[in-house]
Amino acid sequence: MMSHSHTDRMTAIVDDILRQAPVVPVLAVADIDDAVPLAEALVAAGLPVLEITLRTPVALDVIRRMREVPGAIVGAGTVLTSEDLAAVQAAGAAFAISPGATDALYAAARGADIPLLPGIATASELMRGLEHGYRRFKFFPAESSGGIAALKGFAGPFAQVKFCPTGGIDAAKAPAYFALPNVITVGGSWMVPNDALAAKDWTRIGELAKAAAALRG
């Protein structure tokens, strides 16, 4: 299992990153030329922590480009394997997020220089993560896994754990998640609608992102 010193160090890094994230935009970027203007629009609007999902062929290049934007804290999502984790670290990602977690991924994270935020949806998955030394998790897919009620349920037996719920959350639902003491931030993509991204409408994306940042209060 992970050493306490490594666990504590990585937890501190995750906390420091997520405290700067009123919301974490979850981004699937297919056009490399969108990387810089999209990151600039989101950072300027108050959303500096960006999750680039490994769902497009250019995702690693997007990470490399976005991390050059002043103020951007760029991480990787949809990290499924040890190979994924190594690739995003090499690309300069500041953190990695997975939709779930396996023993192989936990083992790879023990040797990584960047923190992993593993995904969980059940109490058993959460307990497995605790065995590996983790106390910070992505709750995914949040809405279809019980949403607010599930997180309230986790708060009793897992008082030491905090979450970044992601999946099915939008501007209307986010405030109720922020009201929970075991939620650090939430992840979502509503501030980057597909049509706005396709149109390269950075102004509209910036306005939606600014509204998202204000939801935290």
Rosetta blueprint (number, residue, H / E / L):
1 M L
2 M L
3 S L
4 H H
5 S H
6 H H
7 T H
8 D H
9 R H
10 M H
11 T H
12 A H
13 I H
14 V H
15 D H
16 D H
17 I H
18 L H
19 R H
20 Q L
21 A L
22 P L
23 V L
24 V E
25 P E
26 V E
27 L E
28 A L
29 V L
30 A L
31 D L
32 I H
33 D H
34 D H
35 A H
36 V H
37 P H
38 L H
39 A H
40 E H
41 A H
42 L H
43 V H
44 A H
45 A L
46 G L
47 L L
48 P L
49 V E
50 L E
51 E E
52 I E
53 T E
54 L L
55 R L
56 T L
57 P L
58 V L
59 A H
60 L H
61 D H
62 V H
63 I H
64 R H
65 R H
66 M H
67 R L
68 E L
69 V L
70 P L
71 G L
72 A L
73 I E
74 V E
75 G E
76 A E
77 G E
78 T L
79 V L
80 L L
81 T L
82 S H
83 E H
84 D H
85 L H
86 A H
87 A H
88 V H
89 Q H
90 A H
91 A L
92 G L
93 A L
94 A L
95 F L
96 A E
97 I E
98 S L
99 P L
100 G L
101 A L
102 T L
103 D H
104 A H
105 L H
106 Y H
107 A H
108 A H
109 A H
110 R H
111 G L
112 A L
113 D L
114 I L
115 P L
116 L E
117 L E
118 P L
119 G E
120 I E
121 A L
122 T L
123 A H
124 S H
125 E H
126 L H
127 M H
128 R H
129 G H
130 L H
131 E H
132 H L
133 G L
134 Y L
135 R L
136 R E
137 F E
138 K E
139 F E
140 F L
141 P L
142 A L
143 E H
144 S H
145 S H
146 G L
147 G H
148 I H
149 A H
150 A H
151 L H
152 K H
153 G H
154 F H
155 A H
156 G L
157 P L
158 F L
159 A L
160 Q L
161 V L
162 K E
163 F E
164 C E
165 P E
166 T E
167 G L
168 G L
169 I L
170 D L
171 A L
172 A L
173 K L
174 A H
175 P H
176 A H
177 Y H
178 F H
179 A L
180 L L
181 P L
182 N L
183 V E
184 I L
185 T L
186 V L
187 G E
188 G E
189 S L
190 W L
191 M L
192 V L
193 P L
194 N H
195 D H
196 A H
197 L H
198 A H
199 A L
200 K L
201 D L
202 W H
203 T H
204 R H
205 I H
206 G H
207 E H
208 L H
209 A H
210 K H
211 A H
212 A H
213 A H
214 A H
215 L L
216 R L
217 G L
